[in-house]
């Protein structure tokens, strides 16, 4: 499927993962790899995440602390991101990347 923008991709992902075409949120575990300024901070670790659909954006909440990363801010990773501030790159049917505009921040989500 071709996606119009980040929000469209995440809206469709919420519906697909929840198996509910009317869903407005999804919470589950994803294997996340985090790269900050070219340095790998996390490699395919299972992290609890939640996607929440709003009128004009989707919030991506990565619950680092709940999964043992108490110092996640010191690592340079974000806990809450909004779709309008990141680019989404669809890698496969079971993975995507969240990228910032200057290429210094990359989160890969796999399931």
N, C-alpha and C positions, 0 to 999 in steps of 0.2 A: 504494500500500500504506500502511496505517496502522501507525505504529511505536509500540511500548509506551513506549520510553524512548531515551535517547541511545545506550546500549549496543546495543540492538536495531537501531537505524538503522545504526550503524557495523559491526555484525556482518554485516548484509545488504549493506552497501556493499563490504566486504572480499570477500565471496563473488561479488558482481556484477562488480567490477573485475578480480578474478583469474580469473573464469570457472571457479571451482572451489568447489563447494558445501561442501567440507570445509576450505577454506583458513582459516588462523588469523592470517595477516598479508598485507599488500599493500604493495609499495613502488613508487612511480611519481612522475612529475612532475605538478604541479597549478599552475594559474594562481592565485596567491594575491594577494588585496588585504587589507592590514592597516590597521586604524584603531584608534588608541590615544588615549583621552580626546578624541575628536572630530577628531583630526588624522590625516590619511592619511599612512602611513609607506611603504607599498608599494602599487603599482597593477598588478594583473594580471601579476606577474612569475612566470616558470616556476621553481618551487622543488621540489626533491626532498623527498618526504615518505614516511613509513612509518606504517601503522596496524597495531597489534599487539593481538590479542584475548587477554584474560586471563579468568579465571573470572568476575570481577565488574565489570570495566571494560575499556576500550580505551585504549591509549596512542596518542597522536597525536604523532609525532616530525617536526618541521619542521626540515630541515637547512639552516638559514640560512647558516652559515659555509661549507658546501660550495658554496653558490651565490653567494658573493661578499659576503655581509653579515657581515663580521667584527665589526662593532659592534652586532649585533642586540640585545644586552641594553640598550645605551644608547638604542636606539630604543623600548624598552619592550615588545618582542615576546618571546614565550616559545618555547623550542626544544622542550620536552616538556610535553605537557598530558595530563591524564587525564579521561576522559569524565564522571566523577562530579562534577567541579568546574565544568563548563561546560554551557550549554544549546545544543542543536543545532536549527537552523532549516533545514528542507529548503526550498530555494528553487525549484529545477527538477530535472528528472531528471539534470542534469549539474552541479549545484552545491548547496552547502550552506554555512551559516555556523556558526561556533563563537562563542558569546557568553558573556561572564562575567555573573555575577548582578547587578552594579551598572551594566551598560551602558557601561563604559569601555573594553572590549576587544572587538574584532570581527575575526575572520578569515574571509574568504570563499574557499572552495575551488571551482575550476571545472575541468572537464576535457572 
